[in-house]
Amino acid sequence: MHLPDFKVARTSNKIEYKKIRYNIEDKYKNKYKDKLCYLRTYGCQMNEHDSENIKGILEELGYGFTDDMDKADLIVLNTCSIRENAHNKAFGLLGRIKHLKETKKDLKVGLCGCMAQEEIVVNTIINKYPFVNFVIGTHNFYELPLILEKNEEENKQQVEVYSREGDLIEDMPIDRASKHKAYVNIIYGCDKFCTYCIVPYTRGRQRSREKEDILKEIDNLIKDGYKEVTLLGQNVNAYGKDLYSDYSLAELLEDVAKTNIPRIRFMTSHPWDFNDKMIEVIAKYKNIMPSIHLPVQSGSNRILKLMGRRYTKESYLTLFSKMKELIPNCAISTDIIVGFPGEEEEDFKETLDLVNTCKYDNAYTFIYSPRVGTPASRLKDDISKEEKENRLYKLNDTVNKYFKENNLKLVGKKIPVLVDGISDKKNEYFGYSDTNKLVNFTGDNIEIGSIVDVLITDAKTWSLDGKVSE
């Protein structure tokens, strides 16, 4: 048994890691043929991508998949820990699963993902959820075949969670959710340790994949007909810092652009690591989408310092303006937290002022959620729930106004849309523009996965309507 330890995760020593090629032993192949798995995923794109790998591994073991939990032989929850709401949802589902397992004794239940990396969660599972068969962390879910075997042989709960496991696993099997859009991990973990954020504890320190492995994966995706890749990382801008002296995200973006895959995106960026070379490369290549997610979190320098964000409002606005000036058709989205401990009305006003200056194309807004073990969770929080909710309401009212204004500017224009699918309405398709806006549009005999020009006829707050241009 290995238990998570935040003290180990917090240590500042440079980690040593090695690259391992995934290789499943023959004895595990099709071992669970005709068995069904119910896989539930919570959280960010990284979690979604992890689930694609988990699904690929389980398929090698012989598992099929079902959306009906009652029919499952194995239930796996791939969890998120970024906010309390995600915790509550996962534990709520475990409560339902407990009743199911009382009538289905052979049912196997596993919890993995970010929640598994939290000491408080694992202790709760051990003490209150003994029916959970195994818990695996974010660093070693590739050991799933071994964990299932040990659970069967020893007939006891398996908890295998490492706080400083630095190995990079290449060539894992994968069952991608889309046939034309793909996530590609380029860096794992984060070294920023923002005071409110649990990610460095649950995902570990920065570990970059070798550029050759990334480019090989993208070349294979191109051969398979993929039209878009999203380069993933908790802080993609830090790519290469742990691995190379002269190769960073800017150089990687340029190399990926030269593969001529039609669309390239990347997320998530930290403003502190976004440099001029990156802006230059994005502006240079048309297949790097002009859609950038640039979390600001607060418009108050005092709160940014308490958050440990390492930039000021002024430096953020300078970066924002440079992107808008140099990258054609640039659309910028952001993350904003309200109600951070110590946030006063004046601090919140500064955030609204920044929003009114930036006029974001999209924003993900949240009330601060304390995470056990982070420095911010120890700060005095004397803002009432009612005040936090009022601030969120005011913030959402402001950002929504600019979403609609920006969308209205596109009415009457033709924009390129990657077709994701067909909606319930007859002959109505949906997809995303180069600036990452949802577009619903009409047309005839349009191929899913193709890129088409759509004439925008109407704009809503969160989407656009249009028709395929003749």
C-alpha positions in Angstrom: 0.0 0.0 0.0 1.2 3.5 -0.9 -0.6 6.5 0.5 -0.4 10.1 -0.8 1.7 12.6 1.1 1.4 16.3 0.5 4.7 17.0 2.3 6.5 14.8 -0.3 4.6 16.5 -3.1 5.5 19.9 -1.8 9.3 19.3 -1.6 11.3 21.6 -3.9 14.1 19.2 -4.9 14.5 18.7 -8.6 12.8 15.4 -9.4 14.4 12.6 -11.4 12.2 10.8 -13.9 12.7 8.3 -16.7 10.7 7.4 -19.8 9.0 4.0 -19.9 7.5 2.3 -22.9 4.1 0.8 -21.9 4.0 -2.9 -22.6 1.1 -5.1 -21.3 2.0 -8.7 -20.3 0.4 -11.4 -22.3 -1.3 -12.9 -19.3 -3.5 -9.8 -18.9 -4.7 -9.6 -22.6 -8.4 -10.4 -22.8 -8.4 -11.6 -19.2 -11.8 -10.0 -18.6 -13.4 -10.8 -22.0 -17.2 -10.2 -22.0 -17.0 -8.1 -18.9 -18.4 -4.5 -19.0 -17.0 -1.3 -17.5 -18.8 1.9 -16.5 -16.3 4.8 -16.7 -17.2 8.2 -15.3 -14.9 11.2 -15.9 -14.9 14.4 -13.9 -12.8 17.5 -14.5 -10.6 19.0 -17.1 -9.3 18.0 -20.6 -6.3 16.3 -18.9 -8.8 14.0 -17.0 -10.7 13.4 -20.2 -7.5 12.4 -22.0 -6.5 10.2 -19.1 -9.8 8.4 -19.4 -9.1 7.8 -23.1 -5.9 6.0 -22.0 -7.8 4.1 -19.2 -10.3 3.0 -21.7 -7.6 1.8 -24.0 -5.9 -0.2 -21.3 -9.2 -1.8 -20.2 -10.0 -2.7 -23.8 -6.7 -4.6 -24.0 -7.9 -6.5 -20.9 -11.0 -7.5 -22.7 -13.5 -5.1 -21.2 -16.4 -3.6 -23.2 -18.1 -0.4 -22.0 -21.6 0.5 -20.9 -23.5 3.7 -20.0 -25.7 1.7 -17.7 -24.1 1.4 -14.3 -26.4 -1.5 -13.3 -25.0 -3.6 -16.1 -21.3 -3.0 -15.2 -18.9 -5.6 -13.8 -16.4 -2.8 -13.1 -17.0 0.9 -12.2 -14.1 3.3 -12.5 -14.4 6.9 -11.4 -11.7 9.2 -12.8 -12.0 12.2 -10.5 -11.2 15.9 -10.2 -10.1 17.8 -7.1 -10.0 21.4 -8.4 -13.2 22.4 -6.5 -15.4 21.1 -3.7 -18.3 20.5 -6.1 -16.4 17.9 -8.0 -15.6 16.1 -4.7 -19.3 16.1 -3.7 -20.4 14.6 -7.0 -17.9 11.8 -6.8 -18.7 10.9 -3.2 -22.4 11.2 -4.1 -22.0 8.6 -6.8 -20.0 6.3 -4.5 -23.1 6.4 -2.2 -25.2 5.1 -5.1 -22.6 2.5 -6.0 -22.6 1.2 -2.4 -26.2 0.2 -2.7 -25.6 -1.4 -6.1 -22.7 -3.4 -4.7 -24.9 -4.8 -1.9 -26.9 -6.7 -4.5 -24.1 -7.3 -7.0 -21.3 -8.8 -4.9 -18.9 -9.4 -7.7 -18.9 -5.8 -8.8 -15.5 -4.2 -8.8 -15.2 -0.4 -8.0 -12.1 1.8 -8.5 -11.3 5.4 -7.9 -8.5 7.2 -9.7 -7.5 10.7 -10.8 -6.8 13.8 -8.8 -9.0 13.0 -5.8 -7.0 9.8 -5.3 -3.9 12.0 -4.7 -5.4 13.8 -1.7 -4.6 12.4 1.8 -8.0 13.4 3.2 -9.8 11.6 0.3 -7.8 8.4 0.6 -8.3 8.3 4.4 -12.0 8.7 3.9 -12.1 5.9 1.3 -10.2 3.5 3.6 -12.3 4.3 6.7 -15.8 4.8 5.2 -15.9 3.2 1.8 -14.3 -0.3 2.3 -16.3 -1.6 -0.7 -14.1 0.4 -3.1 -11.7 -2.3 -4.5 -8.8 0.0 -5.5 -7.5 3.5 -5.5 -4.9 4.6 -8.1 -3.3 8.0 -8.4 -2.6 10.2 -11.4 1.0 8.9 -11.8 0.4 5.2 -12.1 -3.0 4.5 -13.6 -1.1 2.5 -16.3 -0.6 -0.2 -13.5 -4.4 -0.9 -13.7 -3.9 -4.5 -14.9 -1.6 -5.3 -11.9 -3.9 -3.6 -9.4 -6.9 -5.6 -10.6 -4.9 -8.8 -10.3 -3.7 -8.0 -6.8 -7.2 -7.1 -5.7 -8.5 -10.5 -6.8 -5.6 -12.5 -5.4 -5.4 -10.8 -2.0 -9.2 -10.0 -1.8 -8.5 -6.7 -0.1 -8.6 -3.0 -0.9 -5.6 -1.9 -3.0 -4.4 1.7 -2.5 -1.4 2.6 -4.7 -0.9 6.3 -4.8 2.5 8.0 -5.3 3.2 11.6 -4.5 6.5 11.9 -6.4 6.3 9.4 -9.1 8.0 11.1 -12.0 8.1 8.5 -14.7 6.7 9.4 -18.2 4.8 6.5 -19.8 4.9 6.4 -23.6 2.9 4.3 -26.0 -0.1 3.7 -23.8 -3.1 2.3 -25.6 -5.8 4.9 -26.2 -9.4 5.0 -27.3 -10.0 8.6 -28.4 -13.4 10.1 -28.0 -13.2 11.8 -31.4 -12.0 10.7 -34.8 -11.0 14.2 -36.0 -9.9 16.1 -32.8 -7.3 14.8 -30.4 -5.6 15.7 -27.1 -1.8 15.4 -27.0 -0.1 15.7 -23.6 3.2 17.6 -23.8 3.9 18.3 -20.1 2.6 16.9 -16.9 2.4 18.7 -13.5 3.1 22.2 -12.5 5.8 24.0 -10.5 4.0 27.3 -9.8 2.3 26.3 -6.5 -0.4 29.1 -6.6 -1.6 29.3 -3.1 -5.2 28.2 -3.9 -4.3 25.4 -6.3 -4.1 21.7 -5.5 -2.8 20.7 -9.0 1.0 20.5 -8.1 0.0 18.1 -5.2 -2.2 15.9 -7.4 -0.3 16.1 -10.7 3.2 16.5 -9.4 6.1 18.6 -10.6 6.7 19.7 -14.2 7.7 16.8 -16.5 8.0 17.4 -20.2 7.7 14.7 -22.9 10.5 14.5 -25.4 9.7 16.5 -28.6 10.3 13.4 -30.8 7.6 11.5 -29.0 5.1 14.4 -29.3 5.8 14.9 -33.0 5.6 11.1 -33.6 2.2 11.0 -32.0 1.0 13.9 -34.1 2.3 12.4 -37.3 0.3 9.2 -36.5 -2.8 11.3 -35.9 -2.4 13.0 -39.2 -2.1 9.6 -40.9 -5.3 8.6 -39.2 -7.1 11.6 -40.6 -7.2 13.9 -37.6 -7.7 17.6 -38.3 -7.1 19.2 -34.9 -4.7 18.6 -32.0 -4.8 20.3 -28.6 -1.5 20.3 -26.8 -2.2 19.7 -23.1 -0.5 20.6 -19.9 -1.3 22.1 -16.5 1.0 24.9 -17.7 1.9 24.3 -21.3 4.0 27.5 -21.4 6.6 25.8 -19.2 7.2 23.1 -21.8 10.8 22.1 -22.1 12.2 24.0 -19.1 13.0 20.8 -17.3 14.3 19.0 -20.4 16.0 21.4 -22.8 18.2 24.5 -22.7 17.1 25.8 -26.1 13.7 24.3 -26.9 10.5 25.6 -25.5 6.8 25.7 -26.4 7.5 28.3 -29.1 9.8 25.9 -30.9 7.4 23.0 -30.4 4.5 25.0 -31.7 6.5 25.8 -34.8 7.5 22.2 -35.4 3.9 21.1 -35.0 2.7 23.8 -37.4 5.2 22.5 -40.0 3.4 19.1 -40.0 0.6 21.0 -41.7 -2.1 19.5 -39.5 -5.0 22.0 -40.2 -5.6 23.1 -36.6 -3.5 23.4 -33.5 -4.6 24.6 -30.1 -2.9 24.5 -26.7 -3.9 24.9 -23.0 -3.7 25.9 -20.3 -1.3 28.9 -20.2 0.1 30.7 -17.3 0.7 34.4 -18.1 4.0 34.4 -16.3 5.5 32.0 -18.9 4.0 33.5 -22.0 6.8 35.2 -24.0 7.2 37.2 -27.2 8.6 34.3 -29.2 5.3 32.4 -28.6 3.3 35.3 -29.8 5.5 35.6 -32.9 5.0 31.9 -33.8 1.3 31.9 -33.2 1.0 35.0 -35.5 3.2 33.4 -38.1 1.3 30.2 -38.7 -2.3 30.0 -39.9 -2.8 26.5 -38.6 -2.2 27.7 -35.0 -5.6 28.8 -33.9 -5.9 32.4 -32.7 -7.7 31.3 -29.6 -5.8 31.6 -26.4 -6.9 30.7 -22.8 -5.1 33.1 -20.5 -6.3 32.8 -16.9 -6.1 36.1 -14.9 -7.9 34.9 -11.7 -8.1 38.5 -10.3 -7.8 42.1 -11.4 -6.3 43.1 -8.0 -2.6 43.1 -7.5 -3.1 42.6 -3.7 -5.1 39.4 -4.4 -2.8 38.2 -7.1 0.0 38.4 -4.6 -2.0 36.4 -2.0 -2.7 33.9 -4.8 1.0 33.6 -5.6 0.4 34.3 -9.3 3.8 35.9 -10.0 2.5 38.7 -12.2 0.7 42.0 -11.8 -2.5 43.4 -13.4 -0.3 45.8 -15.4 2.0 43.0 -16.8 -1.1 40.9 -17.6 -2.7 43.8 -19.5 0.6 44.5 -21.4 0.7 40.8 -22.5 -3.0 40.9 -23.4 -2.6 44.0 -25.5 0.4 42.5 -27.3 -1.6 39.4 -28.3 -4.5 41.4 -29.6 -2.2 43.7 -31.6 0.1 41.0 -33.1 -2.1 37.9 -33.6 -4.7 38.4 -36.3 -8.3 37.7 -35.2 -7.2 36.8 -31.7 -9.8 35.7 -29.2 -8.9 35.4 -25.6 -10.7 33.5 -22.8 -9.8 33.5 -19.1 -10.5 32.1 -15.6 -11.6 34.3 -12.7 -12.1 33.5 -9.0 -14.3 35.7 -6.8 -14.4 35.6 -3.0 -10.7 34.7 -2.4 -9.9 35.1 1.3 -9.3 38.8 2.0 -10.9 40.0 -1.2 -12.5 43.4 -0.4 -15.1 45.3 -2.5 -12.3 47.4 -4.0 -10.4 44.3 -5.1 -13.6 43.0 -6.8 -14.1 46.3 -8.5 -10.6 46.1 -9.9 -11.5 42.7 -11.3 -14.6 44.1 -13.0 -12.5 47.0 -14.3 -10.1 44.5 -15.9 -13.0 42.6 -17.5 -14.3 45.9 -18.9 -10.9 46.5 -20.4 -10.2 43.1 -21.8 -13.8 42.3 -23.0 -13.1 38.6 -23.1 -14.5 36.2 -25.7 -15.2 33.6 -23.0 -14.6 33.3 -19.2 -14.9 30.5 -16.6 -15.9 32.1 -13.4 -15.9 30.5 -9.9 -16.4 31.2 -6.3 -13.2 30.4 -4.4 -13.2 26.8 -3.1 -10.7 26.0 -0.3 -8.7 22.8 -0.9 -7.3 21.1 2.1 -3.5 21.3 2.2 -3.0 24.4 0.1 -1.7 27.6 1.7 -4.8 29.6 0.9 -7.0 27.1 2.9 -5.3 28.5 6.0 -6.1 32.1 5.3 -8.9 33.8 7.2 -12.1 33.7 5.1 -14.7 36.2 6.4 -16.6 36.9 3.2 -20.2 35.7 3.5 -21.6 33.2 1.1 -24.2 35.7 0.1 -21.6 38.3 -0.8 -19.6 35.8 -2.8 -22.7 34.8 -4.8 -23.5 38.5 -5.4 -20.0 39.1 -6.7 -20.2 36.1 -9.0 -23.6 37.3 -10.3 -22.2 40.7 -11.1 -19.1 39.2 -12.7 -21.2 36.8 -14.9 -23.5 39.6 -15.9 -20.5 41.6 -17.1 -18.6 38.9 -18.9 -21.8 37.7 -20.6 -22.3 41.1 -22.1 -19.0 41.0 -23.9 -19.5 37.4 -25.1 -22.6 38.6 -26.9 -20.9 41.8 -28.2 -18.0 39.9 -29.6 -20.3 37.3 -31.2 -22.5 40.0 -32.8 -19.4 41.3 -34.6 -19.3 38.0 -36.6 -22.8 38.3 -38.0 -22.6 38.6 -41.8 -19.1 37.1 -41.9 -17.8 33.8 -43.2 -15.8 31.8 -40.6 -14.1 28.4 -40.8 -15.8 25.7 -38.7 -14.6 22.2 -37.9 -17.7 20.0 -38.1 -18.2 18.0 -34.9 -21.6 16.4 -35.5 -25.3 16.7 -36.3 -27.7 18.1 -33.7 -31.2 16.8 -33.0 -32.6 19.3 -35.5 -32.8 18.0 -39.1 -30.0 19.2 -41.3 -28.4 21.3 -38.5 -24.8 20.7 -37.7 -22.5 22.0 -35.0 -18.8 22.6 -34.6 -16.2 25.1 -33.5 -14.7 28.1 -35.2 -11.0 28.9 -35.4 -11.6 31.2 -32.4 -13.2 28.3 -30.5 -16.8 29.6 -30.7 -19.7 27.0 -30.9 -21.5 27.3 -34.2 -24.8 25.7 -35.1 -25.5 25.8 -38.8 -27.5 24.3 -41.7 -26.3 22.6 -44.8 -26.6 19.4 -46.9 -24.4 16.3 -47.0 -21.7 17.8 -44.9 -18.9 15.4 -43.8 -18.3 15.2 -40.0 -14.6 16.1 -39.4 -14.4 18.5 -42.4 -13.7 22.2 -42.2 -16.3 24.4 -43.9 -17.0 28.1 -44.3 -20.1 29.1 -42.5 -21.9 32.4 -43.0 -23.0 33.7 -39.6 -26.6 34.8 -39.5 -27.3 35.2 -35.8 -25.4 35.6 -32.5 -26.3 34.4 -29.1 -24.3 34.8 -25.9 -22.7 31.4 -26.0 -23.1 30.4 -29.6 -23.5 31.4 -33.2 -26.0 30.4 -35.9 -25.3 30.2 -39.6 -25.4 28.4 -42.9 -22.8 26.8 -45.1 -21.6 29.4 -47.5 -22.1 28.7 -51.2 
